[in-house]
Structures are given as structure tokens and as C-alpha cells.
Amino acid sequence: MRVPEPGILSIWHNCRAGREAELDAWFQGEHLVERLAVPGFRYGRRHKAISGSAGFFNFYVVDGPEALVSTPYLDRLDNPTPMTRTIMSEVFLDMSRTLCRRTLRRGAFRGAFAVTARFGIVPEMDALSAEIEALVKDPRVAAGEIWSAAELAGQPVSQEEKLRGGDKKIKAALMIDTLHQADAEEVAGQLAQSFGQADVGVFRVLCEIGRGDL
């Protein structure tokens, strides 16, 4: 029996100038642990940009996309803490947040650097798959994933999103993990050339947390 692929909550954003210390304190002191305590959440990772249009990139792995429209999670979104209210309304900028299905993963590891290619229109999925299959043959590449936007019922505009002023969405994304920054930058150049319509960025990992770390 085929095991269903997990869901992904994909997030790219910028930070209001002079407020990054508050953002770090919120993520480290409250938000990441809070999210991983929600049933269905397995793992979360946070990144800071080396290049690209977004200053930060975060993602969460969940049991399935349905966990992202579950009652416990929606209740959390609609009842933000005082610190969350401040961060959502005053610190986050240019939020892109999409509930996704992970439709492909190749490679067994996670890397210290990530390259993302975001698509505002549905890309040619076979081309994305072929790109990953070729890249993971290189030992400098730890893994590659494809995420596709999940069309799920029950995606209301939450109180958190209202505080942010609304979110942008993607149709799909490709993420490549590498061991070293130079390798990530090389991959980013290759992806930008292969997929001219994509928004490509290079990020370094800031922190990660899994359910077993709680």
C-alpha cells in the first residue's frame, strides 16, 4: 500500500527594518514550539536569505495537507498570542503562504543550505522531476523536493492572515538542499536558467525542530 506524501506549509516573507531581533525572539521563544505542538505537525525549519526577493523562508512538514485545515490548527490561527499579534501586524512583510502537497522527494538528507524556486503559475511538473533526478546524483546535493499547492476545502482567512493584510500564494515550488553555500548558488543559477518564470532564492538554515525535540 502506497504511503501518502506529507503536507507542506510553505512560507516566504520579509521583515520590517529594525525588527529582526523581535522576529527571532518570537520564533525561538514561542512560535516554532507552539506550531510543533499542533497535532499532525512533524518538523519545521527556518532560513535566512543569501539571495533572492524574500528575506526569509520557512516550512513545516505535516502528516498530510488536511492537518493544515484541522480544527486544532485553525483554532490556533484564530487565537493569536499577544506577541504573535504584534509580529503579524507590525513585523511581517510580503508574506507568501501556501498549503501544499509534497509530490516528490529524492535524497535521504537535509542540508545546511536551501535553494527554492517558486512558481506563480503551474509549471511543467515532468521538467521539475527531471531536474531533481539529475541534481541528486551529485553528492554535493543532499535532497530535492517538489511541492504543489493543495486545493483543500476549509481554508478560511484566519485572524493571523487578517493581521498580516492578506497573503500571496504559489502554485508550486522546488526545494534543493545542499551541503555548501557555493553549491547552492550554483544550483540557483541552473534553476534560474532552466525555469525563467520562477522566483529563485538561496537560503541558509537558521534552526529546525522536530516533534521528537519537544
PyMOL commands that set and color helices and strands:
alter all, ss='L'
color gray80, all
select helices_A, chain A and resi 20-36+65-69+71-77+82-91+125-135+159-164+181-194+211-213
alter helices_A, ss='H'
color red, helices_A
select strands_A, chain A and resi 7-15+41-51+56-62+92-106+113-119+141-149+172-178+199-210
alter strands_A, ss='S'
color yellow, strands_A
deselect
rebuild
show_as cartoon
